[in-house]
């Protein structure tokens, strides 16, 4: 699969999604949700972005670590994570919609069946 994002009006092709990238994202996400100091969490996210996109590309997109807006780091990290998760999210959404559609069919059938006794009574 091909993965890409748009960030700061730039279209960026992402590398192929691999177990190594999944593991990097997972570790960074766990750190980001931890009680570690904000600076440490931000540094780890920045380093993870550099490992995925390349250090030069990250500097181009958000700037040097000590000079950039930390929110840009967070947003770029989440944008990349969402891009890699998109195929699974779409698959799960499709499965959910199909299940709801089936349940609606069962509900319609049950509604029709509940009217059968009234119809039989009227026919007598």
DATALIN-V299579 format. One record per run of one state. SS is the DSSP state (2 for helix, 1 for strand, 0 for the rest). FROM is the first residue (numbers start at 1). TO is the last residue. Records with the same first field share a line. If there is no record, write none. Layout:
BEGIN
SS->FROM-TO  FROM-TO
END
This chain:
BEGIN
0->1-2  8-9  15-18  33-37  54-54  63-69  115-115  124-124
1->3-7  10-14
2->19-32  38-53  55-62  70-114  116-123
END
